Amino acid sequence: MLHFWNERCAPCLALEKSVFPNPSVVTAINSQFIAVKVNTLETPEIHRTYGVTRWPWDVFIAPDGKKLFDRQSPPNASAY
């Protein structure tokens, strides 16, 4: 699971503050995925590779790097 974000994105910062610290979210994500946060300002080539043009955005990839599906990051803990 690639989570695309950056520090200039207000919705991204809201997730950082209210969703990702939630222990239930951490457990749910870590039990199913290897999660990687990708800062779009620091590594723009990665979001271009996966066709991500807005954030926060999640891309789910197979072990070989092939994109399986993507979605806008849910805005609250229960949606994760």
HTML snippet that shows the backbone in 3Dmol.js (N, CA, C, O; Angstrom):
<script src="https://3Dmol.org/build/3Dmol-min.js"></script>
<div id="view" style="width:600px;height:400px;position:relative"></div>
<script>
const pdb = `
ATOM      1  N   MET A   1       0.849  -1.170   0.000  1.00  0.00           N
ATOM      2  CA  MET A   1       0.000   0.000   0.000  1.00  0.00           C
ATOM      3  C   MET A   1       0.890   1.226   0.000  1.00  0.00           C
ATOM      4  O   MET A   1       1.671   1.438   0.928  1.00  0.00           O
ATOM      5  N   LEU A   2       0.771   2.025  -1.034  1.00  0.00           N
ATOM      6  CA  LEU A   2       1.509   3.283  -1.106  1.00  0.00           C
ATOM      7  C   LEU A   2       0.533   4.404  -0.755  1.00  0.00           C
ATOM      8  O   LEU A   2      -0.516   4.537  -1.386  1.00  0.00           O
ATOM      9  N   HIS A   3       0.871   5.198   0.237  1.00  0.00           N
ATOM     10  CA  HIS A   3       0.041   6.333   0.627  1.00  0.00           C
ATOM     11  C   HIS A   3       0.746   7.603   0.180  1.00  0.00           C
ATOM     12  O   HIS A   3       1.810   7.947   0.695  1.00  0.00           O
ATOM     13  N   PHE A   4       0.146   8.301  -0.785  1.00  0.00           N
ATOM     14  CA  PHE A   4       0.730   9.525  -1.334  1.00  0.00           C
ATOM     15  C   PHE A   4       0.203  10.731  -0.577  1.00  0.00           C
ATOM     16  O   PHE A   4      -1.005  10.882  -0.393  1.00  0.00           O
ATOM     17  N   TRP A   5       1.108  11.580  -0.145  1.00  0.00           N
ATOM     18  CA  TRP A   5       0.773  12.750   0.656  1.00  0.00           C
ATOM     19  C   TRP A   5       1.885  13.783   0.515  1.00  0.00           C
ATOM     20  O   TRP A   5       2.920  13.513  -0.094  1.00  0.00           O
ATOM     21  N   ASN A   6       1.664  14.966   1.079  1.00  0.00           N
ATOM     22  CA  ASN A   6       2.743  15.928   1.286  1.00  0.00           C
ATOM     23  C   ASN A   6       2.323  16.934   2.344  1.00  0.00           C
ATOM     24  O   ASN A   6       1.146  17.045   2.686  1.00  0.00           O
ATOM     25  N   GLU A   7       3.295  17.655   2.852  1.00  0.00           N
ATOM     26  CA  GLU A   7       3.043  18.553   3.976  1.00  0.00           C
ATOM     27  C   GLU A   7       2.329  19.848   3.591  1.00  0.00           C
ATOM     28  O   GLU A   7       1.993  20.638   4.473  1.00  0.00           O
ATOM     29  N   ARG A   8       2.090  20.084   2.324  1.00  0.00           N
ATOM     30  CA  ARG A   8       1.333  21.256   1.873  1.00  0.00           C
ATOM     31  C   ARG A   8      -0.143  20.942   1.649  1.00  0.00           C
ATOM     32  O   ARG A   8      -0.922  21.831   1.304  1.00  0.00           O
ATOM     33  N   CYS A   9      -0.522  19.710   1.839  1.00  0.00           N
ATOM     34  CA  CYS A   9      -1.874  19.215   1.567  1.00  0.00           C
ATOM     35  C   CYS A   9      -2.678  19.169   2.875  1.00  0.00           C
ATOM     36  O   CYS A   9      -2.398  18.352   3.752  1.00  0.00           O
ATOM     37  N   ALA A  10      -3.677  20.053   2.998  1.00  0.00           N
ATOM     38  CA  ALA A  10      -4.471  20.109   4.231  1.00  0.00           C
ATOM     39  C   ALA A  10      -5.174  18.783   4.541  1.00  0.00           C
ATOM     40  O   ALA A  10      -5.125  18.345   5.691  1.00  0.00           O
ATOM     41  N   PRO A  11      -5.830  18.117   3.568  1.00  0.00           N
ATOM     42  CA  PRO A  11      -6.445  16.823   3.873  1.00  0.00           C
ATOM     43  C   PRO A  11      -5.408  15.770   4.305  1.00  0.00           C
ATOM     44  O   PRO A  11      -5.697  14.907   5.134  1.00  0.00           O
ATOM     45  N   CYS A  12      -4.218  15.857   3.739  1.00  0.00           N
ATOM     46  CA  CYS A  12      -3.148  14.925   4.135  1.00  0.00           C
ATOM     47  C   CYS A  12      -2.762  15.137   5.595  1.00  0.00           C
ATOM     48  O   CYS A  12      -2.591  14.180   6.351  1.00  0.00           O
ATOM     49  N   LEU A  13      -2.629  16.384   5.974  1.00  0.00           N
ATOM     50  CA  LEU A  13      -2.250  16.696   7.349  1.00  0.00           C
ATOM     51  C   LEU A  13      -3.348  16.304   8.330  1.00  0.00           C
ATOM     52  O   LEU A  13      -3.064  15.911   9.462  1.00  0.00           O
ATOM     53  N   ALA A  14      -4.599  16.410   7.898  1.00  0.00           N
ATOM     54  CA  ALA A  14      -5.708  15.970   8.751  1.00  0.00           C
ATOM     55  C   ALA A  14      -5.626  14.469   9.003  1.00  0.00           C
ATOM     56  O   ALA A  14      -5.861  14.017  10.124  1.00  0.00           O
ATOM     57  N   LEU A  15      -5.294  13.691   7.969  1.00  0.00           N
ATOM     58  CA  LEU A  15      -5.124  12.243   8.144  1.00  0.00           C
ATOM     59  C   LEU A  15      -3.973  11.953   9.102  1.00  0.00           C
ATOM     60  O   LEU A  15      -4.079  11.084   9.967  1.00  0.00           O
ATOM     61  N   GLU A  16      -2.886  12.678   8.944  1.00  0.00           N
ATOM     62  CA  GLU A  16      -1.726  12.483   9.809  1.00  0.00           C
ATOM     63  C   GLU A  16      -2.080  12.737  11.274  1.00  0.00           C
ATOM     64  O   GLU A  16      -1.569  12.067  12.172  1.00  0.00           O
ATOM     65  N   LYS A  17      -2.939  13.691  11.498  1.00  0.00           N
ATOM     66  CA  LYS A  17      -3.278  14.077  12.864  1.00  0.00           C
ATOM     67  C   LYS A  17      -4.361  13.199  13.479  1.00  0.00           C
ATOM     68  O   LYS A  17      -4.269  12.825  14.649  1.00  0.00           O
ATOM     69  N   SER A  18      -5.393  12.866  12.690  1.00  0.00           N
ATOM     70  CA  SER A  18      -6.555  12.220  13.301  1.00  0.00           C
ATOM     71  C   SER A  18      -6.795  10.768  12.909  1.00  0.00           C
ATOM     72  O   SER A  18      -7.510  10.060  13.617  1.00  0.00           O
ATOM     73  N   VAL A  19      -6.223  10.307  11.811  1.00  0.00           N
ATOM     74  CA  VAL A  19      -6.509   8.945  11.352  1.00  0.00           C
ATOM     75  C   VAL A  19      -5.339   7.994  11.609  1.00  0.00           C
ATOM     76  O   VAL A  19      -5.526   6.949  12.232  1.00  0.00           O
ATOM     77  N   PHE A  20      -4.162   8.330  11.149  1.00  0.00           N
ATOM     78  CA  PHE A  20      -3.042   7.402  11.238  1.00  0.00           C
ATOM     79  C   PHE A  20      -2.534   7.133  12.653  1.00  0.00           C
ATOM     80  O   PHE A  20      -1.935   6.081  12.875  1.00  0.00           O
ATOM     81  N   PRO A  21      -2.740   8.022  13.615  1.00  0.00           N
ATOM     82  CA  PRO A  21      -2.368   7.670  14.997  1.00  0.00           C
ATOM     83  C   PRO A  21      -3.338   6.687  15.659  1.00  0.00           C
ATOM     84  O   PRO A  21      -3.035   6.146  16.723  1.00  0.00           O
ATOM     85  N   ASN A  22      -4.480   6.455  15.052  1.00  0.00           N
ATOM     86  CA  ASN A  22      -5.499   5.577  15.626  1.00  0.00           C
ATOM     87  C   ASN A  22      -4.989   4.129  15.631  1.00  0.00           C
ATOM     88  O   ASN A  22      -4.664   3.589  14.574  1.00  0.00           O
ATOM     89  N   PRO A  23      -4.918   3.501  16.802  1.00  0.00           N
ATOM     90  CA  PRO A  23      -4.400   2.124  16.875  1.00  0.00           C
ATOM     91  C   PRO A  23      -5.187   1.131  16.018  1.00  0.00           C
ATOM     92  O   PRO A  23      -4.606   0.179  15.497  1.00  0.00           O
ATOM     93  N   SER A  24      -6.478   1.334  15.865  1.00  0.00           N
ATOM     94  CA  SER A  24      -7.277   0.428  15.026  1.00  0.00           C
ATOM     95  C   SER A  24      -6.873   0.523  13.564  1.00  0.00           C
ATOM     96  O   SER A  24      -6.834  -0.483  12.855  1.00  0.00           O
ATOM     97  N   VAL A  25      -6.575   1.729  13.120  1.00  0.00           N
ATOM     98  CA  VAL A  25      -6.138   1.925  11.735  1.00  0.00           C
ATOM     99  C   VAL A  25      -4.775   1.269  11.531  1.00  0.00           C
ATOM    100  O   VAL A  25      -4.557   0.575  10.538  1.00  0.00           O
ATOM    101  N   VAL A  26      -3.879   1.487  12.458  1.00  0.00           N
ATOM    102  CA  VAL A  26      -2.544   0.889  12.372  1.00  0.00           C
ATOM    103  C   VAL A  26      -2.641  -0.631  12.303  1.00  0.00           C
ATOM    104  O   VAL A  26      -1.983  -1.262  11.476  1.00  0.00           O
ATOM    105  N   THR A  27      -3.455  -1.213  13.164  1.00  0.00           N
ATOM    106  CA  THR A  27      -3.621  -2.669  13.179  1.00  0.00           C
ATOM    107  C   THR A  27      -4.227  -3.171  11.877  1.00  0.00           C
ATOM    108  O   THR A  27      -3.759  -4.158  11.310  1.00  0.00           O
ATOM    109  N   ALA A  28      -5.263  -2.495  11.405  1.00  0.00           N
ATOM    110  CA  ALA A  28      -5.937  -2.921  10.173  1.00  0.00           C
ATOM    111  C   ALA A  28      -4.999  -2.861   8.971  1.00  0.00           C
ATOM    112  O   ALA A  28      -4.946  -3.799   8.176  1.00  0.00           O
ATOM    113  N   ILE A  29      -4.275  -1.784   8.841  1.00  0.00           N
ATOM    114  CA  ILE A  29      -3.360  -1.642   7.701  1.00  0.00           C
ATOM    115  C   ILE A  29      -2.207  -2.637   7.811  1.00  0.00           C
ATOM    116  O   ILE A  29      -1.898  -3.344   6.852  1.00  0.00           O
ATOM    117  N   ASN A  30      -1.578  -2.689   8.972  1.00  0.00           N
ATOM    118  CA  ASN A  30      -0.398  -3.553   9.127  1.00  0.00           C
ATOM    119  C   ASN A  30      -0.726  -5.044   9.063  1.00  0.00           C
ATOM    120  O   ASN A  30       0.154  -5.857   8.780  1.00  0.00           O
ATOM    121  N   SER A  31      -1.968  -5.407   9.319  1.00  0.00           N
ATOM    122  CA  SER A  31      -2.322  -6.821   9.250  1.00  0.00           C
ATOM    123  C   SER A  31      -2.522  -7.304   7.812  1.00  0.00           C
ATOM    124  O   SER A  31      -2.496  -8.508   7.553  1.00  0.00           O
ATOM    125  N   GLN A  32      -2.718  -6.383   6.892  1.00  0.00           N
ATOM    126  CA  GLN A  32      -3.016  -6.755   5.513  1.00  0.00           C
ATOM    127  C   GLN A  32      -1.982  -6.292   4.485  1.00  0.00           C
ATOM    128  O   GLN A  32      -1.899  -6.845   3.388  1.00  0.00           O
ATOM    129  N   PHE A  33      -1.192  -5.270   4.848  1.00  0.00           N
ATOM    130  CA  PHE A  33      -0.333  -4.625   3.854  1.00  0.00           C
ATOM    131  C   PHE A  33       1.028  -4.284   4.426  1.00  0.00           C
ATOM    132  O   PHE A  33       1.229  -4.251   5.640  1.00  0.00           O
ATOM    133  N   ILE A  34       1.945  -4.036   3.524  1.00  0.00           N
ATOM    134  CA  ILE A  34       3.169  -3.329   3.870  1.00  0.00           C
ATOM    135  C   ILE A  34       2.910  -1.902   3.413  1.00  0.00           C
ATOM    136  O   ILE A  34       2.817  -1.629   2.216  1.00  0.00           O
ATOM    137  N   ALA A  35       2.795  -1.001   4.371  1.00  0.00           N
ATOM    138  CA  ALA A  35       2.421   0.386   4.074  1.00  0.00           C
ATOM    139  C   ALA A  35       3.668   1.256   3.922  1.00  0.00           C
ATOM    140  O   ALA A  35       4.608   1.182   4.713  1.00  0.00           O
ATOM    141  N   VAL A  36       3.641   2.086   2.871  1.00  0.00           N
ATOM    142  CA  VAL A  36       4.739   3.006   2.609  1.00  0.00           C
ATOM    143  C   VAL A  36       4.141   4.381   2.336  1.00  0.00           C
ATOM    144  O   VAL A  36       3.282   4.534   1.468  1.00  0.00           O
ATOM    145  N   LYS A  37       4.602   5.378   3.083  1.00  0.00           N
ATOM    146  CA  LYS A  37       4.182   6.752   2.842  1.00  0.00           C
ATOM    147  C   LYS A  37       5.117   7.354   1.810  1.00  0.00           C
ATOM    148  O   LYS A  37       6.337   7.259   1.939  1.00  0.00           O
ATOM    149  N   VAL A  38       4.541   7.977   0.778  1.00  0.00           N
ATOM    150  CA  VAL A  38       5.325   8.580  -0.287  1.00  0.00           C
ATOM    151  C   VAL A  38       5.050  10.080  -0.295  1.00  0.00           C
ATOM    152  O   VAL A  38       3.930  10.509  -0.572  1.00  0.00           O
ATOM    153  N   ASN A  39       6.064  10.868   0.007  1.00  0.00           N
ATOM    154  CA  ASN A  39       5.930  12.316  -0.027  1.00  0.00           C
ATOM    155  C   ASN A  39       6.065  12.758  -1.475  1.00  0.00           C
ATOM    156  O   ASN A  39       7.117  12.590  -2.093  1.00  0.00           O
ATOM    157  N   THR A  40       4.994  13.322  -2.007  1.00  0.00           N
ATOM    158  CA  THR A  40       4.958  13.676  -3.428  1.00  0.00           C
ATOM    159  C   THR A  40       5.894  14.824  -3.783  1.00  0.00           C
ATOM    160  O   THR A  40       6.269  14.981  -4.945  1.00  0.00           O
ATOM    161  N   LEU A  41       6.271  15.620  -2.802  1.00  0.00           N
ATOM    162  CA  LEU A  41       7.207  16.716  -3.071  1.00  0.00           C
ATOM    163  C   LEU A  41       8.649  16.222  -3.114  1.00  0.00           C
ATOM    164  O   LEU A  41       9.473  16.763  -3.851  1.00  0.00           O
ATOM    165  N   GLU A  42       8.949  15.201  -2.330  1.00  0.00           N
ATOM    166  CA  GLU A  42      10.314  14.688  -2.267  1.00  0.00           C
ATOM    167  C   GLU A  42      10.612  13.656  -3.347  1.00  0.00           C
ATOM    168  O   GLU A  42      11.755  13.541  -3.788  1.00  0.00           O
ATOM    169  N   THR A  43       9.596  12.901  -3.781  1.00  0.00           N
ATOM    170  CA  THR A  43       9.808  11.841  -4.769  1.00  0.00           C
ATOM    171  C   THR A  43       8.710  11.880  -5.836  1.00  0.00           C
ATOM    172  O   THR A  43       7.902  10.956  -5.928  1.00  0.00           O
ATOM    173  N   PRO A  44       8.680  12.939  -6.636  1.00  0.00           N
ATOM    174  CA  PRO A  44       7.598  13.074  -7.632  1.00  0.00           C
ATOM    175  C   PRO A  44       7.592  11.973  -8.690  1.00  0.00           C
ATOM    176  O   PRO A  44       6.545  11.698  -9.277  1.00  0.00           O
ATOM    177  N   GLU A  45       8.718  11.348  -8.941  1.00  0.00           N
ATOM    178  CA  GLU A  45       8.749  10.306  -9.964  1.00  0.00           C
ATOM    179  C   GLU A  45       7.886   9.112  -9.576  1.00  0.00           C
ATOM    180  O   GLU A  45       7.354   8.430 -10.452  1.00  0.00           O
ATOM    181  N   ILE A  46       7.739   8.847  -8.286  1.00  0.00           N
ATOM    182  CA  ILE A  46       6.944   7.690  -7.863  1.00  0.00           C
ATOM    183  C   ILE A  46       5.463   7.927  -8.119  1.00  0.00           C
ATOM    184  O   ILE A  46       4.783   7.035  -8.626  1.00  0.00           O
ATOM    185  N   HIS A  47       4.942   9.110  -7.780  1.00  0.00           N
ATOM    186  CA  HIS A  47       3.517   9.327  -8.033  1.00  0.00           C
ATOM    187  C   HIS A  47       3.232   9.390  -9.524  1.00  0.00           C
ATOM    188  O   HIS A  47       2.143   9.016  -9.960  1.00  0.00           O
ATOM    189  N   ARG A  48       4.178   9.852 -10.301  1.00  0.00           N
ATOM    190  CA  ARG A  48       3.988   9.846 -11.763  1.00  0.00           C
ATOM    191  C   ARG A  48       3.948   8.410 -12.300  1.00  0.00           C
ATOM    192  O   ARG A  48       3.163   8.100 -13.196  1.00  0.00           O
ATOM    193  N   THR A  49       4.785   7.551 -11.756  1.00  0.00           N
ATOM    194  CA  THR A  49       4.825   6.152 -12.179  1.00  0.00           C
ATOM    195  C   THR A  49       3.466   5.483 -12.023  1.00  0.00           C
ATOM    196  O   THR A  49       3.051   4.696 -12.873  1.00  0.00           O
ATOM    197  N   TYR A  50       2.774   5.803 -10.928  1.00  0.00           N
ATOM    198  CA  TYR A  50       1.480   5.177 -10.657  1.00  0.00           C
ATOM    199  C   TYR A  50       0.291   6.030 -11.072  1.00  0.00           C
ATOM    200  O   TYR A  50      -0.850   5.688 -10.760  1.00  0.00           O
ATOM    201  N   GLY A  51       0.537   7.136 -11.770  1.00  0.00           N
ATOM    202  CA  GLY A  51      -0.547   7.957 -12.305  1.00  0.00           C
ATOM    203  C   GLY A  51      -1.324   8.728 -11.252  1.00  0.00           C
ATOM    204  O   GLY A  51      -2.486   9.074 -11.468  1.00  0.00           O
ATOM    205  N   VAL A  52      -0.702   8.999 -10.123  1.00  0.00           N
ATOM    206  CA  VAL A  52      -1.375   9.729  -9.051  1.00  0.00           C
ATOM    207  C   VAL A  52      -1.244  11.229  -9.323  1.00  0.00           C
ATOM    208  O   VAL A  52      -0.139  11.744  -9.491  1.00  0.00           O
ATOM    209  N   THR A  53      -2.380  11.918  -9.365  1.00  0.00           N
ATOM    210  CA  THR A  53      -2.377  13.340  -9.669  1.00  0.00           C
ATOM    211  C   THR A  53      -2.977  14.200  -8.569  1.00  0.00           C
ATOM    212  O   THR A  53      -2.987  15.427  -8.668  1.00  0.00           O
ATOM    213  N   ARG A  54      -3.482  13.551  -7.514  1.00  0.00           N
ATOM    214  CA  ARG A  54      -3.982  14.304  -6.367  1.00  0.00           C
ATOM    215  C   ARG A  54      -3.781  13.484  -5.112  1.00  0.00           C
ATOM    216  O   ARG A  54      -3.574  12.272  -5.174  1.00  0.00           O
ATOM    217  N   TRP A  55      -3.842  14.137  -3.995  1.00  0.00           N
ATOM    218  CA  TRP A  55      -3.574  13.481  -2.734  1.00  0.00           C
ATOM    219  C   TRP A  55      -4.474  14.054  -1.661  1.00  0.00           C
ATOM    220  O   TRP A  55      -5.000  15.156  -1.812  1.00  0.00           O
ATOM    221  N   PRO A  56      -4.653  13.326  -0.593  1.00  0.00           N
ATOM    222  CA  PRO A  56      -4.074  12.025  -0.263  1.00  0.00           C
ATOM    223  C   PRO A  56      -4.681  10.920  -1.127  1.00  0.00           C
ATOM    224  O   PRO A  56      -5.869  10.938  -1.447  1.00  0.00           O
ATOM    225  N   TRP A  57      -3.841   9.970  -1.492  1.00  0.00           N
ATOM    226  CA  TRP A  57      -4.238   8.912  -2.408  1.00  0.00           C
ATOM    227  C   TRP A  57      -3.531   7.629  -2.020  1.00  0.00           C
ATOM    228  O   TRP A  57      -2.361   7.648  -1.638  1.00  0.00           O
ATOM    229  N   ASP A  58      -4.237   6.517  -2.117  1.00  0.00           N
ATOM    230  CA  ASP A  58      -3.645   5.217  -1.809  1.00  0.00           C
ATOM    231  C   ASP A  58      -3.596   4.365  -3.074  1.00  0.00           C
ATOM    232  O   ASP A  58      -4.563   4.295  -3.832  1.00  0.00           O
ATOM    233  N   VAL A  59      -2.468   3.731  -3.282  1.00  0.00           N
ATOM    234  CA  VAL A  59      -2.291   2.812  -4.409  1.00  0.00           C
ATOM    235  C   VAL A  59      -1.904   1.465  -3.813  1.00  0.00           C
ATOM    236  O   VAL A  59      -1.008   1.376  -2.972  1.00  0.00           O
ATOM    237  N   PHE A  60      -2.584   0.434  -4.255  1.00  0.00           N
ATOM    238  CA  PHE A  60      -2.309  -0.916  -3.787  1.00  0.00           C
ATOM    239  C   PHE A  60      -1.607  -1.658  -4.918  1.00  0.00           C
ATOM    240  O   PHE A  60      -2.113  -1.743  -6.037  1.00  0.00           O
ATOM    241  N   ILE A  61      -0.431  -2.193  -4.601  1.00  0.00           N
ATOM    242  CA  ILE A  61       0.377  -2.851  -5.618  1.00  0.00           C
ATOM    243  C   ILE A  61       0.678  -4.288  -5.204  1.00  0.00           C
ATOM    244  O   ILE A  61       0.678  -4.627  -4.020  1.00  0.00           O
ATOM    245  N   ALA A  62       0.927  -5.102  -6.188  1.00  0.00           N
ATOM    246  CA  ALA A  62       1.345  -6.485  -5.975  1.00  0.00           C
ATOM    247  C   ALA A  62       2.842  -6.489  -5.631  1.00  0.00           C
ATOM    248  O   ALA A  62       3.526  -5.486  -5.836  1.00  0.00           O
ATOM    249  N   PRO A  63       3.343  -7.597  -5.118  1.00  0.00           N
ATOM    250  CA  PRO A  63       4.780  -7.668  -4.800  1.00  0.00           C
ATOM    251  C   PRO A  63       5.692  -7.345  -5.980  1.00  0.00           C
ATOM    252  O   PRO A  63       6.818  -6.892  -5.777  1.00  0.00           O
ATOM    253  N   ASP A  64       5.228  -7.567  -7.206  1.00  0.00           N
ATOM    254  CA  ASP A  64       6.054  -7.255  -8.371  1.00  0.00           C
ATOM    255  C   ASP A  64       5.956  -5.795  -8.796  1.00  0.00           C
ATOM    256  O   ASP A  64       6.581  -5.403  -9.781  1.00  0.00           O
ATOM    257  N   GLY A  65       5.176  -4.971  -8.066  1.00  0.00           N
ATOM    258  CA  GLY A  65       5.045  -3.548  -8.371  1.00  0.00           C
ATOM    259  C   GLY A  65       3.874  -3.194  -9.255  1.00  0.00           C
ATOM    260  O   GLY A  65       3.608  -2.014  -9.483  1.00  0.00           O
ATOM    261  N   LYS A  66       3.162  -4.196  -9.760  1.00  0.00           N
ATOM    262  CA  LYS A  66       2.018  -3.932 -10.628  1.00  0.00           C
ATOM    263  C   LYS A  66       0.872  -3.326  -9.817  1.00  0.00           C
ATOM    264  O   LYS A  66       0.517  -3.822  -8.747  1.00  0.00           O
ATOM    265  N   LYS A  67       0.301  -2.242 -10.350  1.00  0.00           N
ATOM    266  CA  LYS A  67      -0.809  -1.588  -9.667  1.00  0.00           C
ATOM    267  C   LYS A  67      -2.055  -2.457  -9.738  1.00  0.00           C
ATOM    268  O   LYS A  67      -2.479  -2.870 -10.818  1.00  0.00           O
ATOM    269  N   LEU A  68      -2.642  -2.731  -8.562  1.00  0.00           N
ATOM    270  CA  LEU A  68      -3.861  -3.520  -8.488  1.00  0.00           C
ATOM    271  C   LEU A  68      -5.090  -2.617  -8.527  1.00  0.00           C
ATOM    272  O   LEU A  68      -6.013  -2.844  -9.309  1.00  0.00           O
ATOM    273  N   PHE A  69      -5.093  -1.592  -7.677  1.00  0.00           N
ATOM    274  CA  PHE A  69      -6.156  -0.590  -7.687  1.00  0.00           C
ATOM    275  C   PHE A  69      -5.708   0.606  -6.865  1.00  0.00           C
ATOM    276  O   PHE A  69      -4.725   0.545  -6.127  1.00  0.00           O
ATOM    277  N   ASP A  70      -6.444   1.685  -7.009  1.00  0.00           N
ATOM    278  CA  ASP A  70      -6.133   2.872  -6.235  1.00  0.00           C
ATOM    279  C   ASP A  70      -7.422   3.549  -5.809  1.00  0.00           C
ATOM    280  O   ASP A  70      -8.503   3.231  -6.304  1.00  0.00           O
ATOM    281  N   ARG A  71      -7.290   4.494  -4.874  1.00  0.00           N
ATOM    282  CA  ARG A  71      -8.456   5.210  -4.369  1.00  0.00           C
ATOM    283  C   ARG A  71      -8.000   6.460  -3.633  1.00  0.00           C
ATOM    284  O   ARG A  71      -6.855   6.576  -3.195  1.00  0.00           O
ATOM    285  N   GLN A  72      -8.941   7.392  -3.514  1.00  0.00           N
ATOM    286  CA  GLN A  72      -8.675   8.533  -2.660  1.00  0.00           C
ATOM    287  C   GLN A  72      -8.610   8.012  -1.230  1.00  0.00           C
ATOM    288  O   GLN A  72      -9.414   7.162  -0.849  1.00  0.00           O
ATOM    289  N   SER A  73      -7.688   8.497  -0.451  1.00  0.00           N
ATOM    290  CA  SER A  73      -7.563   8.042   0.929  1.00  0.00           C
ATOM    291  C   SER A  73      -8.818   8.393   1.699  1.00  0.00           C
ATOM    292  O   SER A  73      -9.300   9.524   1.626  1.00  0.00           O
ATOM    293  N   PRO A  74      -9.359   7.420   2.447  1.00  0.00           N
ATOM    294  CA  PRO A  74     -10.559   7.698   3.237  1.00  0.00           C
ATOM    295  C   PRO A  74     -10.302   8.820   4.242  1.00  0.00           C
ATOM    296  O   PRO A  74      -9.198   8.943   4.771  1.00  0.00           O
ATOM    297  N   PRO A  75     -11.325   9.638   4.503  1.00  0.00           N
ATOM    298  CA  PRO A  75     -11.130  10.790   5.378  1.00  0.00           C
ATOM    299  C   PRO A  75     -11.234  10.512   6.873  1.00  0.00           C
ATOM    300  O   PRO A  75     -11.005  11.411   7.682  1.00  0.00           O
ATOM    301  N   ASN A  76     -11.574   9.285   7.252  1.00  0.00           N
ATOM    302  CA  ASN A  76     -11.724   9.001   8.685  1.00  0.00           C
ATOM    303  C   ASN A  76     -11.262   7.584   8.995  1.00  0.00           C
ATOM    304  O   ASN A  76     -11.098   6.752   8.104  1.00  0.00           O
ATOM    305  N   ALA A  77     -11.061   7.337  10.276  1.00  0.00           N
ATOM    306  CA  ALA A  77     -10.519   6.057  10.724  1.00  0.00           C
ATOM    307  C   ALA A  77     -11.436   4.883  10.391  1.00  0.00           C
ATOM    308  O   ALA A  77     -10.952   3.823   9.995  1.00  0.00           O
ATOM    309  N   SER A  78     -12.734   5.050  10.542  1.00  0.00           N
ATOM    310  CA  SER A  78     -13.642   3.925  10.296  1.00  0.00           C
ATOM    311  C   SER A  78     -13.638   3.494   8.830  1.00  0.00           C
ATOM    312  O   SER A  78     -13.893   2.325   8.537  1.00  0.00           O
ATOM    313  N   ALA A  79     -13.361   4.387   7.926  1.00  0.00           N
ATOM    314  CA  ALA A  79     -13.308   4.038   6.500  1.00  0.00           C
ATOM    315  C   ALA A  79     -12.057   3.235   6.157  1.00  0.00           C
ATOM    316  O   ALA A  79     -12.062   2.444   5.214  1.00  0.00           O
ATOM    317  N   TYR A  80     -10.992   3.436   6.919  1.00  0.00           N
ATOM    318  CA  TYR A  80      -9.798   2.618   6.709  1.00  0.00           C
ATOM    319  C   TYR A  80     -10.025   1.227   7.238  1.00  0.00           C
ATOM    320  O   TYR A  80      -9.134   0.382   7.155  1.00  0.00           O
TER     321      TYR A  80
END
`;
const viewer = $3Dmol.createViewer("view");
viewer.addModel(pdb, "pdb");
viewer.setStyle({}, {cartoon: {color: "spectrum"}});
viewer.zoomTo();
viewer.render();
</script>
